[in-house]
């Protein structure tokens, strides 16, 4: 199995309906929580590496770091 190419994901604003019953809201919450747990169990170390890479000084949010400027 090959790794998929890098994809830059843009945040998406989701509108949560205001008419859900508490039971539906809980079911959706539990689904998202379970999904998060499964993603973390499979990709946790890779997620940590990616977060570290993104917060490195000089990183511009893309695959390549910002070029060093000579003074």
N, C-alpha and C positions, 0 to 999 in steps of 0.2 A: 504494500500500500504506500503510495507516495503522499508527501505532505502537500496540502493545498497551498497556493500562492498567498502571499501576504495580502490581507485586505484591511484597508483603513475603514473602520466602522465609525459612522457619525452617530452621536447620541440622537435618540428619537424621543420626542415628547409624547407620552401616552396619556390619553384622557381616560380616567377611571370613571365608569358610570356611577351616578349618585343614587341609583335606584336598586342596587343589589341588596338582597336580604343579608343579615349577618351570616347566615349559613353559607350563602354563595361567596361572600367576601372571605370567609374562613377557608373554604375549599380552594379558592384561587390562591390565597396566601400559602396554604400548605403545598399546592402544586409548585409554586415558584420556589419555595423553600427546598422541596425535594429535588427540583431541577438544579438549583444552586449546589446542593450537596453532591449530586452525581457529577456535575461538571468539575467541581473541586477535586473529587476523588480521582477523576481521570486526568485532569490537567493542572492540578494544584502547583506542582513545581514549575511547569512551563509558564503559568500565570505569574508566579512570583518572579521568575526570570524576566518576563516581559515588563512587569511593573518596575523592576530595578532598572532595566534598560531605558525605560521612558523617563525616569526621574534623574538619570545621569546628567551632570552639567554638560551643556553644549548640545543636548539632544533636541532636535526640532520637531519631534512628534512623527517623523517619517522614518523610513528605513535607514537613512544616512544621517550621521551627526552633522551639525553645523560645521562649515569649514573653519579652520583656525585662521585668524587674521594676524598678519604680521604687522608689527608696530614700526 
